[in-house]
Amino acid sequence: MRNYSELLVWQKSHCLTLKVHAVSASFPKEEVCGLTSQMRRSSSSIPTNIAEGCGRNSNAEMKRFLIISSGSSSELEYQLLLVKDLKYIDDTVYKELSEAVVEIRKMIHAFIRALPVT
């Protein structure tokens, strides 16, 4: 069992989740059950699945949860583009958050490749 909170990829994805929550708080009220909720779920799914994978007993299970985490990062990446195009966030915020998502996804894939098959 790994301590997820010691993993840099988990730390970065947790910080990203906090930023997404802060940014989405200013979205129009009609988006509370729509994009606000979706973005918060997909962003929190990234560190949540890393944490769950760390609690599993095999590298194969860890990889499975990392793959889910990567999928959530792709989902969030699109949602960020959408909210930028809808003018809910400006280009600067979009760039910062989307670059963070891409970096995290690269870290997840590096982690997947580094895990030995058990």
PyRosetta script that sets phi, psi and omega in degrees:
from pyrosetta import init, pose_from_sequence

init()
pose = pose_from_sequence("MRNYSELLVWQKSHCLTLKVHAVSASFPKEEVCGLTSQMRRSSSSIPTNIAEGCGRNSNAEMKRFLIISSGSSSELEYQLLLVKDLKYIDDTVYKELSEAVVEIRKMIHAFIRALPVT")
pose.set_psi(1, 135.1)
pose.set_omega(1, 179.3)
pose.set_phi(2, -101.1)
pose.set_psi(2, 155.0)
pose.set_omega(2, 173.5)
pose.set_phi(3, -92.3)
pose.set_psi(3, 101.8)
pose.set_omega(3, -174.8)
pose.set_phi(4, -58.0)
pose.set_psi(4, -34.1)
pose.set_omega(4, -175.3)
pose.set_phi(5, -69.0)
pose.set_psi(5, -12.9)
pose.set_omega(5, 176.5)
pose.set_phi(6, -87.3)
pose.set_psi(6, -11.7)
pose.set_omega(6, -178.0)
pose.set_phi(7, -80.9)
pose.set_psi(7, 128.5)
pose.set_omega(7, 179.6)
pose.set_phi(8, -60.5)
pose.set_psi(8, -38.2)
pose.set_omega(8, 179.9)
pose.set_phi(9, -64.0)
pose.set_psi(9, -37.9)
pose.set_omega(9, 176.4)
pose.set_phi(10, -67.8)
pose.set_psi(10, -43.6)
pose.set_omega(10, -180.0)
pose.set_phi(11, -58.6)
pose.set_psi(11, -46.0)
pose.set_omega(11, 179.9)
pose.set_phi(12, -66.0)
pose.set_psi(12, -39.9)
pose.set_omega(12, -179.4)
pose.set_phi(13, -71.4)
pose.set_psi(13, -31.6)
pose.set_omega(13, 174.7)
pose.set_phi(14, -65.2)
pose.set_psi(14, -45.2)
pose.set_omega(14, 177.6)
pose.set_phi(15, -61.4)
pose.set_psi(15, -40.7)
pose.set_omega(15, 177.6)
pose.set_phi(16, -61.2)
pose.set_psi(16, -42.5)
pose.set_omega(16, 178.8)
pose.set_phi(17, -59.9)
pose.set_psi(17, -43.5)
pose.set_omega(17, 178.2)
pose.set_phi(18, -62.0)
pose.set_psi(18, -40.1)
pose.set_omega(18, 178.9)
pose.set_phi(19, -66.8)
pose.set_psi(19, -41.2)
pose.set_omega(19, 178.8)
pose.set_phi(20, -62.8)
pose.set_psi(20, -41.8)
pose.set_omega(20, 177.3)
pose.set_phi(21, -61.1)
pose.set_psi(21, -43.2)
pose.set_omega(21, -179.4)
pose.set_phi(22, -65.8)
pose.set_psi(22, -45.9)
pose.set_omega(22, -178.2)
pose.set_phi(23, -66.4)
pose.set_psi(23, -42.2)
pose.set_omega(23, -175.9)
pose.set_phi(24, -71.9)
pose.set_psi(24, -14.5)
pose.set_omega(24, 178.1)
pose.set_phi(25, -63.3)
pose.set_psi(25, -22.9)
pose.set_omega(25, -179.1)
pose.set_phi(26, -94.5)
pose.set_psi(26, 1.7)
pose.set_omega(26, 179.0)
pose.set_phi(27, -66.3)
pose.set_psi(27, 157.2)
pose.set_omega(27, 177.6)
pose.set_phi(28, -56.0)
pose.set_psi(28, 146.1)
pose.set_omega(28, -177.1)
pose.set_phi(29, -59.3)
pose.set_psi(29, -30.2)
pose.set_omega(29, 179.3)
pose.set_phi(30, -68.6)
pose.set_psi(30, -10.7)
pose.set_omega(30, 178.4)
pose.set_phi(31, -93.4)
pose.set_psi(31, -1.3)
pose.set_omega(31, -176.6)
pose.set_phi(32, -54.8)
pose.set_psi(32, -44.7)
pose.set_omega(32, -179.9)
pose.set_phi(33, -89.6)
pose.set_psi(33, -3.0)
pose.set_omega(33, -179.3)
pose.set_phi(34, -107.2)
pose.set_psi(34, -110.2)
pose.set_omega(34, -174.9)
pose.set_phi(35, -61.5)
pose.set_psi(35, -37.6)
pose.set_omega(35, 179.5)
pose.set_phi(36, -58.4)
pose.set_psi(36, -50.4)
pose.set_omega(36, -179.6)
pose.set_phi(37, -64.4)
pose.set_psi(37, -45.2)
pose.set_omega(37, -179.0)
pose.set_phi(38, -61.7)
pose.set_psi(38, -44.9)
pose.set_omega(38, -178.9)
pose.set_phi(39, -66.7)
pose.set_psi(39, -38.9)
pose.set_omega(39, 178.9)
pose.set_phi(40, -66.1)
pose.set_psi(40, -40.3)
pose.set_omega(40, 178.6)
pose.set_phi(41, -67.2)
pose.set_psi(41, -45.8)
pose.set_omega(41, -177.8)
pose.set_phi(42, -68.3)
pose.set_psi(42, -37.1)
pose.set_omega(42, 179.0)
pose.set_phi(43, -68.2)
pose.set_psi(43, -42.8)
pose.set_omega(43, -179.5)
pose.set_phi(44, -72.2)
pose.set_psi(44, -22.2)
pose.set_omega(44, 177.3)
pose.set_phi(45, -65.5)
pose.set_psi(45, -27.8)
pose.set_omega(45, -178.7)
pose.set_phi(46, -64.1)
pose.set_psi(46, -61.1)
pose.set_omega(46, 179.4)
pose.set_phi(47, -69.4)
pose.set_psi(47, -28.2)
pose.set_omega(47, 179.4)
pose.set_phi(48, -62.8)
pose.set_psi(48, -45.3)
pose.set_omega(48, -179.4)
pose.set_phi(49, -71.7)
pose.set_psi(49, -31.4)
pose.set_omega(49, 173.2)
pose.set_phi(50, -62.6)
pose.set_psi(50, -46.3)
pose.set_omega(50, -180.0)
pose.set_phi(51, -62.1)
pose.set_psi(51, -44.7)
pose.set_omega(51, -179.5)
pose.set_phi(52, -63.7)
pose.set_psi(52, -41.1)
pose.set_omega(52, 177.6)
pose.set_phi(53, -60.4)
pose.set_psi(53, -36.9)
pose.set_omega(53, 178.9)
pose.set_phi(54, -65.6)
pose.set_psi(54, -24.1)
pose.set_omega(54, 179.7)
pose.set_phi(55, -87.2)
pose.set_psi(55, -1.3)
pose.set_omega(55, -179.3)
pose.set_phi(56, -87.7)
pose.set_psi(56, 167.7)
pose.set_omega(56, -171.6)
pose.set_phi(57, -95.7)
pose.set_psi(57, -2.5)
pose.set_omega(57, -178.0)
pose.set_phi(58, -141.8)
pose.set_psi(58, 158.0)
pose.set_omega(58, 176.5)
pose.set_phi(59, -65.8)
pose.set_psi(59, -32.2)
pose.set_omega(59, 178.7)
pose.set_phi(60, -62.7)
pose.set_psi(60, -42.3)
pose.set_omega(60, 177.7)
pose.set_phi(61, -68.6)
pose.set_psi(61, -39.0)
pose.set_omega(61, 177.4)
pose.set_phi(62, -59.2)
pose.set_psi(62, -45.6)
pose.set_omega(62, 179.2)
pose.set_phi(63, -59.9)
pose.set_psi(63, -41.5)
pose.set_omega(63, -179.2)
pose.set_phi(64, -59.4)
pose.set_psi(64, -43.9)
pose.set_omega(64, 179.8)
pose.set_phi(65, -72.2)
pose.set_psi(65, -30.5)
pose.set_omega(65, 174.7)
pose.set_phi(66, -67.1)
pose.set_psi(66, -37.1)
pose.set_omega(66, 177.3)
pose.set_phi(67, -64.8)
pose.set_psi(67, -41.1)
pose.set_omega(67, 176.1)
pose.set_phi(68, -62.3)
pose.set_psi(68, -42.8)
pose.set_omega(68, 178.4)
pose.set_phi(69, -60.1)
pose.set_psi(69, -41.7)
pose.set_omega(69, 177.7)
pose.set_phi(70, -63.2)
pose.set_psi(70, -40.8)
pose.set_omega(70, 177.0)
pose.set_phi(71, -61.8)
pose.set_psi(71, -39.8)
pose.set_omega(71, 177.2)
pose.set_phi(72, -64.8)
pose.set_psi(72, -34.7)
pose.set_omega(72, 178.1)
pose.set_phi(73, -67.3)
pose.set_psi(73, -36.7)
pose.set_omega(73, 176.0)
pose.set_phi(74, -65.5)
pose.set_psi(74, -41.3)
pose.set_omega(74, 177.3)
pose.set_phi(75, -60.0)
pose.set_psi(75, -46.8)
pose.set_omega(75, 179.5)
pose.set_phi(76, -64.6)
pose.set_psi(76, -37.6)
pose.set_omega(76, 179.8)
pose.set_phi(77, -59.1)
pose.set_psi(77, -44.3)
pose.set_omega(77, 177.2)
pose.set_phi(78, -65.8)
pose.set_psi(78, -43.5)
pose.set_omega(78, -178.4)
pose.set_phi(79, -60.6)
pose.set_psi(79, -36.1)
pose.set_omega(79, 176.5)
pose.set_phi(80, -64.0)
pose.set_psi(80, -42.4)
pose.set_omega(80, 177.0)
pose.set_phi(81, -61.4)
pose.set_psi(81, -43.0)
pose.set_omega(81, -179.5)
pose.set_phi(82, -61.6)
pose.set_psi(82, -48.1)
pose.set_omega(82, -178.1)
pose.set_phi(83, -68.9)
pose.set_psi(83, -27.7)
pose.set_omega(83, 173.5)
pose.set_phi(84, -66.8)
pose.set_psi(84, -46.9)
pose.set_omega(84, -179.7)
pose.set_phi(85, -65.7)
pose.set_psi(85, -28.7)
pose.set_omega(85, 175.9)
pose.set_phi(86, -81.9)
pose.set_psi(86, -1.9)
pose.set_omega(86, 178.3)
pose.set_phi(87, 69.1)
pose.set_psi(87, 27.4)
pose.set_omega(87, 175.1)
pose.set_phi(88, -82.3)
pose.set_psi(88, -25.6)
pose.set_omega(88, 174.4)
pose.set_phi(89, -131.5)
pose.set_psi(89, 155.3)
pose.set_omega(89, 179.0)
pose.set_phi(90, -88.8)
pose.set_psi(90, 173.4)
pose.set_omega(90, -176.0)
pose.set_phi(91, -61.8)
pose.set_psi(91, -34.6)
pose.set_omega(91, -179.1)
pose.set_phi(92, -66.1)
pose.set_psi(92, -46.7)
pose.set_omega(92, 178.7)
pose.set_phi(93, -64.8)
pose.set_psi(93, -42.9)
pose.set_omega(93, 178.3)
pose.set_phi(94, -57.5)
pose.set_psi(94, -48.2)
pose.set_omega(94, -177.8)
pose.set_phi(95, -61.1)
pose.set_psi(95, -45.6)
pose.set_omega(95, -179.7)
pose.set_phi(96, -60.7)
pose.set_psi(96, -48.3)
pose.set_omega(96, -177.2)
pose.set_phi(97, -71.6)
pose.set_psi(97, -40.9)
pose.set_omega(97, -178.6)
pose.set_phi(98, -68.8)
pose.set_psi(98, -35.5)
pose.set_omega(98, 176.1)
pose.set_phi(99, -65.1)
pose.set_psi(99, -37.4)
pose.set_omega(99, 177.4)
pose.set_phi(100, -64.4)
pose.set_psi(100, -41.8)
pose.set_omega(100, 179.2)
pose.set_phi(101, -62.1)
pose.set_psi(101, -46.0)
pose.set_omega(101, -179.4)
pose.set_phi(102, -62.4)
pose.set_psi(102, -43.7)
pose.set_omega(102, 178.9)
pose.set_phi(103, -61.0)
pose.set_psi(103, -44.8)
pose.set_omega(103, 179.9)
pose.set_phi(104, -63.0)
pose.set_psi(104, -43.6)
pose.set_omega(104, 179.4)
pose.set_phi(105, -61.9)
pose.set_psi(105, -39.8)
pose.set_omega(105, 176.9)
pose.set_phi(106, -63.1)
pose.set_psi(106, -39.8)
pose.set_omega(106, 178.2)
pose.set_phi(107, -65.3)
pose.set_psi(107, -39.8)
pose.set_omega(107, 178.2)
pose.set_phi(108, -61.5)
pose.set_psi(108, -46.1)
pose.set_omega(108, -178.6)
pose.set_phi(109, -66.5)
pose.set_psi(109, -36.1)
pose.set_omega(109, 175.4)
pose.set_phi(110, -64.6)
pose.set_psi(110, -40.1)
pose.set_omega(110, 177.7)
pose.set_phi(111, -62.3)
pose.set_psi(111, -44.8)
pose.set_omega(111, 179.1)
pose.set_phi(112, -58.6)
pose.set_psi(112, -47.0)
pose.set_omega(112, -178.5)
pose.set_phi(113, -65.1)
pose.set_psi(113, -31.4)
pose.set_omega(113, -176.8)
pose.set_phi(114, -78.9)
pose.set_psi(114, -20.0)
pose.set_omega(114, -178.2)
pose.set_phi(115, -74.8)
pose.set_psi(115, 125.8)
pose.set_omega(115, 176.5)
pose.set_phi(116, -71.8)
pose.set_psi(116, 148.9)
pose.set_omega(116, 178.3)
pose.set_phi(117, -74.8)
pose.set_psi(117, 132.8)
pose.set_omega(117, 178.3)
pose.set_phi(118, -116.9)
pose.dump_pdb("model.pdb")
